[in-house]
Amino acid sequence: MVGTYFPGRGTLFEETYLEGKAQGRAEDRTALILRVLEKRGIDIPEDTRDRITSCTDLDTLTLWFDRSLTAGTAEDLFAEE
């Protein structure tokens, strides 16, 4: 768990707060990935969109964002998996 100076440190309340922050970051990265693909004119099939939006792992989303900058298709995000 990431250390914080959150009031009630080490409590369930803090854990819930941190999980919410992580979820918010995941949603932000998901939105950026989809926006980059859309702005580049890349078609995003529904199953690919669902896979991107259901992912909550920040490292995976960062990798997919990096790949979205040069991908030829939306499926290229998942190469080598």
Backbone hydrogen bonds, N-H to C=O, Kabsch-Sander energy under -0.5 kcal/mol:
donor,donor_aa,acceptor,acceptor_aa,energy
9,R,6,F,-0.8
11,T,8,G,-1.5
15,E,11,T,-2.1
16,T,12,L,-2.5
17,Y,13,F,-2.2
18,L,14,E,-2.8
19,E,15,E,-2.4
20,G,16,T,-2.1
21,K,17,Y,-2.0
22,A,18,L,-2.3
23,Q,19,E,-2.4
24,G,20,G,-2.2
25,R,21,K,-2.1
26,A,22,A,-2.3
27,E,23,Q,-2.4
28,D,24,G,-2.1
29,R,25,R,-2.4
30,T,26,A,-2.5
31,A,27,E,-2.3
32,L,28,D,-2.1
33,I,29,R,-2.4
34,L,30,T,-2.3
35,R,31,A,-2.4
36,V,32,L,-2.7
37,L,33,I,-2.3
38,E,34,L,-2.5
39,K,35,R,-3.0
40,R,36,V,-1.9
41,G,38,E,-1.5
42,I,37,L,-2.8
43,D,41,G,-0.5
49,R,45,P,-2.7
50,D,46,E,-2.6
51,R,47,D,-1.8
52,I,48,T,-2.3
53,T,49,R,-2.7
54,S,50,D,-1.7
55,C,51,R,-0.6
55,C,52,I,-0.9
58,L,56,T,-0.7
61,L,57,D,-2.5
62,T,58,L,-2.1
63,L,59,D,-2.1
64,W,60,T,-2.7
65,F,61,L,-2.4
66,D,62,T,-2.5
67,R,63,L,-2.2
68,S,64,W,-2.0
69,L,65,F,-0.9
69,L,66,D,-0.8
70,T,67,R,-1.3
71,A,67,R,-1.8
74,A,43,D,-0.7
76,D,73,T,-1.1
77,L,74,A,-1.6
78,F,75,E,-1.5
79,A,76,D,-1.4
81,E,78,F,-1.0
